[in-house]
């Protein structure tokens, strides 16, 4: 029983430590898409697959845009760019991340309810447009992709 308690406490502390270290990060790699597509690739996908891609691209843009003047790279901490990691800044960042998550959840519902009514060609065009925006976001002010 004592061993089980010790294991549980250790896991809890590791989880808490991990959570606290990520709270001072503007955004992480999970928010970023892993692949860009050609029009031919997109034309071979079904509408449901296109809507998933559409949603992922909206997520990346909505997540990164507010921080673009500070960074376009994932896992950048406040202290990495000279912002003090005091309780006010951490609270502001955490509040923003929570509200962004809620907003994106609502946006996912909106996308899943309305985008299926769009023409497939327009969904493809929009995905390609979003991918160009994401490329420009990733290039950044210094031109590094």
Rosetta blueprint (number, residue, H / E / L):
1 X L
2 X H
3 X H
4 X H
5 X H
6 X H
7 X H
8 X H
9 X H
10 X H
11 X H
12 X H
13 X H
14 X H
15 X H
16 X H
17 X H
18 X H
19 X H
20 X H
21 X H
22 X H
23 X L
24 X L
25 X E
26 X L
27 X L
28 X L
29 X H
30 X H
31 X H
32 X L
33 X L
34 X L
35 X L
36 X L
37 X L
38 X L
39 X H
40 X H
41 X H
42 X H
43 X H
44 X L
45 X L
46 X L
47 X H
48 X H
49 X H
50 X H
51 X H
52 X H
53 X H
54 X H
55 X H
56 X H
57 X H
58 X H
59 X H
60 X H
61 X H
62 X H
63 X H
64 X H
65 X H
66 X L
67 X L
68 X L
69 X L
70 X L
71 X L
72 X L
73 X L
74 X L
75 X L
76 X L
77 X E
78 X H
79 X H
80 X H
81 X H
82 X L
83 X L
84 X L
85 X L
86 X L
87 X H
88 X H
89 X H
90 X H
91 X H
92 X H
93 X H
94 X H
95 X H
96 X H
97 X H
98 X H
99 X H
100 X H
101 X H
102 X H
103 X H
104 X H
105 X H
106 X H
107 X H
108 X H
109 X H
110 X H
111 X H
112 X H
113 X H
114 X H
115 X H
116 X H
117 X H
118 X L
119 X L
120 X H
121 X H
122 X H
123 X H
124 X H
125 X H
126 X H
127 X H
128 X H
129 X H
130 X H
131 X H
132 X H
133 X H
134 X H
135 X H
136 X H
137 X H
138 X H
139 X H
140 X L
141 X L
142 X L
143 X L
144 X L
145 X L
